[in-house]
Amino acid sequence: MVNAVFYHKEDTTYKDVRGKLYHFPGTYLSRVVQTIGSMIVYYGPLTGVSGRHYSGIARVRAVEQDPDLPNHHFAHLDEYIDFDRPVDYRENGGFERQLVRPDLSVNGGRSVQAVRLIDAHEFSAIVEAGLSEPDEWPARIDSIDDAMPARTMDEPPQDAYIAAPEPRAIISQVINRPFRDLKFRQHVRKVYDRRCAFTGLRLINGGGRPEVEAAHIIPVERGGNDSVQNGIALSGTVHWMFDRGLLSLADDFNILCSRHLNADVSHLLVPDLMARVPAERHLRPHPHYIAWHRDNIFKQ
């Protein structure tokens, strides 16, 4: 089992669902098969950000042939989590030794490869760079999460040489549920600017912390991942109704109200019933996730 970098862009013609499915030609099959059971890094262009960046990680669970397209395959992914920020591949002199040369020039033959195998220490260095930003609005002091350290990744002594942490330590941390819950909340509240997508309200408490909650569209216990595309920022009451299928979303982000609602809640929602979602496509709820919510949670 080895780590790898998977190239992805949002307007791809491949049948990708970030963090769920990775569609690729048979050229890369031998490499992808080696990653089964291991974690990979997403890499590529992002809307509104120049250049190419590492943007998140996921675990490869299985590989199967595409029944509709010859010589193409799907990698089934889970445990996806976004990075706190896009990480430039040239940062700190470059994370991949075979991609960025010592003089910072790029190996053109390597850069065009959609799947690149990398060693465990390169992987851990990328993850450390991507998941080490503190939450600008941490949990309340009385929250159970208060027991978590301020720094999100393992922190060396102040006088120690700062190198990439050991790969096993990175893996054990990024699959930890409390860590992932903190990161998911941090990412969703940030991309929605602390504003509820359904009410349009941005409520800040006396301590300066936002009251908006981060909701999974597909719940974790039903196989949902921690991608911002599987998340939406909602106020407490609206979150409760969304989780119980009384509210949902159309593919165009129109808010759907269930006939099972025993009261008119239109006064709680934005007047045009269009959810306030991020402008960048790669941050909005993905059609795959909201279709699942409509089919499995929403009470029509």
Secondary structure, 3 states (H helix, E strand, C coil): CCEEEEECCCCCCCCCECCCEEEEEHHHHHHHHHCCCCEEEEEEEECCEEEEEEEEEEEEEEEEECCCCCCEEEEEEEEEEEEEEEEECCHHHCCCCCCECCCCCECHHHHCCCEEEECHHHHHHHHHHHCCCCCCCCCCCCCHHHHCCCCCCCCCCCCCCCCCCCHHHHHHHHCCHHHHHHHHHHHHHHHCCCCCCCCCCCCECCCCCECCEEEECCCHHHCCCECHHHEEEECHHHHHHHHCCCEEECCCCEEEECCCCCCCCHHHCCCCCECCCCCCHHHCCCHHHHHHHHHHCCCC
